[in-house]
Amino acid sequence: MTFISYAFLHASRKAFGNLKPSLISIWISYESNNSLKPAPSIQWDRGSLFENSAQANTFVGLLDSVFMASYAFGLYVSGWIGDRLDPRLVLSSGMLLTSLTVFLFGVFTEWIHLYSKPFYVIIWIFNGLFQSTCWPSAVAIVCNWFGESRGVIFGLWTACASAGNIFGDLLVGSIVPYGYDYAFAVHSALLISNALIVYSGLIVHPKELKNVDTSAYTPIASEEYEEEIDVDNISDTDLSHTLAAFSRTNEDRVLSFRQVLLLPGVIPYSFAYACLKMVNYAFFFWLPLYLDSNFHLSPSMASEFSAFYDLGAIIGGLVAGFLSDLPFLFLSRSCVNIGFLLFSVPALIAYSTIPASPLSLNAFVLFLTGFFTGGPATVISTVIGADVGTRPELCGSKALATVTGIIDGTGSVGASVGQLLVPVLKNAYGWSSVFHFFIASILVAIIMILPIYVKELINNRVRIRSRLETT
């Protein structure tokens, strides 16, 4: 249920990116729009929202940015709420309210010909806030059911985002010829129906099942994090307060936001994910427009073709999760993340220079780009958060939703900044500068993770040396 729920959420989010060309064609003046010739009655009913496509591109970039900013702010709050309220209620309420904003943005405005920039911005801010309630709660629910080898589990489950993207690509591609408002209407209906199913049928924890032994489902931390409690970059005062909180054994306790923020690995992985999500969401929001303007693909074709990036992200997440679970001493999660990110750099360079023809080669390179960027995104956003948030000292998942909210919220802040920079760079210097910006972001993410990997190597050597001395 959580897989389908977040897939539908991401499909509705992807719909906006895929429908940008259609929205822009409606918003710009008819004199400068050669692709759309509306009926005279529609021309009489309304004027243009923008004078040219450059202004419209900047505005949709602003919408992307305000969405990600409100989504990031909401994640910090939603993670805190998810550790205190019934996650089933939080998840279903978020989906229901999201469906309302999608309907108002894409259906209501078109039906009454209300083309207002302030209205669009306000609705999209609320859309980001409502969607932010879903991810931390969904991760906490899934983690209630699985313990060890969560890399593979979350690698498979996190495919819900990319699966939703692909579903959204195909759905929009098939509906957009009838009008973009119909695409938004279908997504809104899917969210409402699924919200009702989640509220009435989702089982949050195995303990809700009667006559079932739930001891095997108790989440435990990975060995990598069990031995990493002493951290040099935390002051003695902060560490003493954090360890004091750990010493309590009350299963119902909840850590404060500050205590969770001071957990080892939360801050560097949050900043690394900010850089990585900046790249992922730039592809997420701007790839159909890039394919339309650079390769001259039709809106429906561009929407369907962008699914190759999401397909690569699905498989990359599975492979990265599997590799991070392997019991090899020097193959830690941070090692897997750095390896994938290093390979993503030549993939980005290749895709920035590849021609449109042949399409098969273009699709293959796009698939590789999604593979190497989607892998570490999966590990950081879910597996790392689950490892940190389910330490034995934390008594289960009472910090899990908060950790997930912090990491994904910081990532969304980076994505928000990226959505402002992409149209500015594209209009000023062309698409090549956008890809240079992507590569720089990937390199910064590697720099953020590298100290963690170095520390792991040192700890592993000390561990091996101590074992040899004892034998």
N, C-alpha and C positions, 0 to 999 in steps of 0.2 A: 504493500500500500504506500509506504513512504517513497519507494522508487517511482511509482506512477505519479504520485502527488508532485514530487519535485520535477519530474519530467514535464508535466503539464505546465508548471510554473515557468520553467525555462522555455518551453515552446511559446508561451505567451510573450515572454521577454524577447525571444528571437524574432517574433512576428514584427515587432517594431523595426528591428534592423533590416529585415527583408522587405518591409513595406516603405522604406525611406524613399526610393525612387517614385513610387506612386503618390506618397504624401507630398513630396516636393513638386511633382507635376500639377497637383491640385492647388498648392499654395502660391506658386509664382504667377506673375501676370501672363495673360494670354498672348500678349504681343511678343514676349520672349520665350514662350513655350511652343516649340515646334512639334512636340510629340503628342500633345493633347489638344483636341479641338472640341470643347464641350458644346452642348446644345445652347441655342440663343437664350432660352429661358433661364438656364443656370448662369450664363454670363450676366443676365439682367439682375438676378437675385443677389449676387455678391461681387465684391471687388477682390483684388489680389491681396495676399498677405505679405508677399515679398516682391521686389522688383526683378530679381534675377536669382539664378540657382546658387550663386556664391553666398548670398544672404541666407537662403534657405538651408544650405549646408551648415553654415555657422549656427543656425538656430537648432537644427537637429543635434548638432554636437553639444549645444547648451543643454538640450533635453537629456541627452545621455549623461552629461555631467551632473545635473541636478538629481537625476535618478540615482546615480551611484553615490552621490554625497548623502542623500537622505537614506539610501540603503545602508551605507556605512554607519551613519549615526544610529539607525534603527538596530543594527546588529549588536552594537555595544549594549543597548538597552534590552534587546530581545534575548540575548544570551543570559543576562541577569534574571529576566522574567522566566525563561525556560527552566532554570534551576529551582524555581519557587512555585510555579503553577503547573497544572496538568498539561504536559506537552501536547496531548491529543487536542485539547481545547485551543491551545495557542496555534497549532498547525492548521486546524480547520477554520478558525476565525481569520487567520491571515489569508488563506486561499479565498474565502468568501469575500472579504473586503477587496482583495486584489481583483477579483472578477468584476466588482463594481467599478473600479477605476478604469479597467480596460474597456468596459462598455461605454463609460462616459467619454473617454478619450477618442476612441476610434469609431464608435457607432452613433452615440447621441449627437456629437458635434457634426457629423456628416449628414445625419437625417434632418437636422434643423438648420444646416449650413451656418453653424457657429464656428468661425475660424478666428480665434482670439489667442494671441500669444500668452497673455497672463493666465488665461484659463488652462491652456495646455501645460504651462509650467507648474501651476498649482496642483493639477490632477496628477502629474507625473511625480511630483514630490511625495504625495500621499501613496502613489503606487510603490515607490521605493521603500517607504516606511512599512507598508503592509507586507510586502514580499520579504522583508528582513526578518519577520517573525518565524519564518518557516524553516530555514536552514539549520540554526542551532538546535531547535526542537527535534527535527528529523534525525540529525546525527546522534543526539542523545538517546533517542528511541532505538536506533539501530545498534548502538553500543551496548544497550541493555541486554541484547541477545547474543553477543559474541565476545569472546575473550581473546585467546591467543590467535596468531596468524591473521590478525585483522587487516594486514596489508592487502591480502588477496580479497577478503570480504569487502573492504571499502573500495578497492580497485574495481570490483564488479559493481558495487552499489553506486559509486560516484559516476558510473556511466549514465546514470539517470539524467544528468545535465546535458551530456552530449546526445543521448538518445532523444531527449526532449528537443534539442536543437534540430536534429535530423527530422524528427516528426514535424516540427514547426516549419522547416524548410519545405518539406513535401506538401504539407497542408496549405501553406501560403501559396506555393507554386501552382497548386490546383485550383485555388479559390480566387486568387487576385484578378484573373480575367473578368470576374463578375463584379469586382469592386472591393477596395481594401476594407470597407466597413463590414462586409460579410466575413472576412477573415478574423477581424477583431470580435465579431459576434460569436463565432464558433468557439474561439478560445475562451471567451467569457462563460459560455455555456458549459464547457468542459470543466472549468475551475469550480463552478457552482456545484455541479453534480458530484465531483470528486470530494469536495469539502463535506458534503452531507454523508458520503460513504465513510470518510475518515472518522468523522465525529461519532457515527453510529457503530462502526465495526472494528476500528483499529485497536489492537492490544498493545499497550505501551511497554509492559514488562512481563516476563514469564511468571512472576508471582501472582499475576491476575488469573492465571490458569489454575484450576483446582486439580488436585491429585496428580501433580506433576512435580518431579524432583528438579528444582531450579538451581541446585548448587553448581551444576556444570556451566551455567550461563553467567556466573558472576564475572564481570569484566576485571581483568588484571592487566597491569602494565607490562610492557616488554622489558626484557633484561637490559636493553640499552638505556632505559630511563630509570630503572630501579637502582642503578649504581651511580646515579648522577645527581644526588641530592646536594652535595657540597659544591657550591659554585663560587668562583672567585670574584665574579663581577657583581655580586650582591653585597651590600655593606653589612657589617656585623649586626647593626641595629635592625635592619630590614630582615635579615636572615633569622634573627632570634624571634622576631614577631611571627615570621612565616612558620618556623619550626614549632613555635608554641601552638599555633593553630593546628599543625599536623598532629600534635600529641593527643588531641581530643579524639575519642573513639566513638562519639555519638554519631550514629549512621545518618541522622537527619540533619546534621549541621550543614551550613552552606558557607563557603569562603567568601570574603568580601572581594570586590573588584580589584583592589590594590594587591591583596594577597595572591590572587590568581595571576595578575600581571607580573609579579615577581618570581613566578615559577620558572625554573631553568628552561631556556629555549623559546619561551613565548615571544619575547621582544625581537630577537634576530629573525625568527621565522616569520613573524608578522611583517617586518619590513621587506624580507625577501619575497613574501607572497604579494605585497603591494606592487613590487616591480613586475612580478610574473603575471598578476591579474591585469595589470595595465596593458600588457601585450595581448593576453587572451581576450579581453573584452574589446580591445580595438579591432581584432579580427571578428569578434562576435557582432559588433555593431556596424563595422565599416566594410567588411568583406564583400557583401552584395553590391554596395555602391562602387567599390574598387573594381569589381568584375564588370559592372555596367559601364563605367567611365573609361577604364583602361583597356578592356578586352571587347567592349561593345556587345556584351551579352544582354539578352532581353531580361526584364525583371524576373520573370518566372524561371528562366534558365539560370540566371545568377543565383536565385534563391536555392534551386536544387543543386547547383554545382558546389555551393559553399558547404554542403553536407560532407564533402570529403575531408574538410578540416576537422569536423566533429567526429567523423569515423576514426580518423587518426588519433584523436584525443581519447576516445573510448579504449582502443587497443593499447595506446601508450599508458593509460592509467592502470589497466590490467597487468601489463608487463612490469611497470615500475612497482606496483604493489606486490607482485609475486617476488621480484628480485629483493625487495626490502625485507621480505619475510624469511629469506634463505638463511640458514644457521651458519653462515660464514663469518668469521671473526671480524674481518676488515671490510665486509660488504654491508655497511650500515645504511640507514635510511638517508642520511646526509650524503653519503657516497653516491647512492643511486641518483639523488637529486642533482648533484653537481655533474655527474656523467651525462644525464639527459640534457641539462642546460647547455653544456659545452657543445653537444651535437646540434642543438637547436640553432646555434649561430650560423653555421654553414647552410643549414636548411633555409633560414631567413634570407641569407644572401642569394641563394639560388632562386628562391621564389620572387625576389625583387627584380631579377633580371630575365626571368624566363618569358618567352613569348606566349601568346595565346594559343598558337598552333604548333604542334598537335595538342589537342585537348587532353589526350590520355597522359602525356608527359606532364602537363600542367597540373592535372588532378593528382598524379603520383607525388609530385613535389609538395603540393598543398597537403596531401595526406601525411607526408613525413614531417612537415612543419607542425601539424596538429599532434602528431605522435610524440615529438620531443618536447613540446611545450605542455601538452596535456598530462604527461606522466608525472612530472614534479608537482604540477598543480593539484593532482589528486592526492598525492602523498602528503603534501603540506596542509591542504585544507581539511583533510579528514583524519588520516592515519596519525600524523604528528599531533594534531589536537587531541585525538583519542588517547594516545600514549601519555601525553602530559596531563590530561584531565582525569585519568583513571588510575593514577598512582595508588598503591595500597594505602599510603598515608592519608589519602583524600576520602577514604570510605566510599568507594564506588564512583558514581557519576555526578556528585553534587557540585563539581566545578566544571564538568564537561561542556555544558552548553555555554558557560561563560568563556571558557578557553576558545571554543569554536567561534563564538561571536567576536572575540578580540582579534583572532587571526584573520577571519574572513572580513571583519569590519575594517581592519587596517588595509587589507587587500582592496577593498572597495574604495577606500580613500585614494589609493594609487590609481585605480581604474577611473575614478572621477576626474582626477587631474589629467589622465591620459586622453579622455574624451574631449577635453578642452583644447589640448595641444594638437591632436590629430588634424582637425580642420584648419587650424592656423598654419601648421607646417605644410599641409597639402596645398592650401591656397597660395602660400608665399614661395615655397621651394619645390613643390611637386611631390609625388608619391615616394620617390627615392629617399627623401629626407625623413619620411615617416618610418621607413624600414630601418634607416640608420638609428632613429630613436628607439625602435624595438630592440635592436642589437645592444645598444647602450643599457637599456633596462635589464636585459638578460645578464649582462656582465655585472651590473650592480647586485643583482640577486645572488650570483655566484659568490661575490665578495661577502655578502651577508652570511651565507651558509658556511663558507670556508673555515672560519675560526671554530665552529662546532665540530667540523670533521677533523681538524687538527687536534682538538682536545680529545676526541674519541680515539684517534690513533695513539696519542700519548697514554691514555687510560688503558688501551688494549695491550700496549707493550708492558706497562707496569703489571697488568693482570697476568700476562704470560710469564713474566719474570718471577712473580710471586709463586705461580704454580710450579715452575721449574725448581725453585728453591725448596718448596715443600716436599717435592718428590726426590 
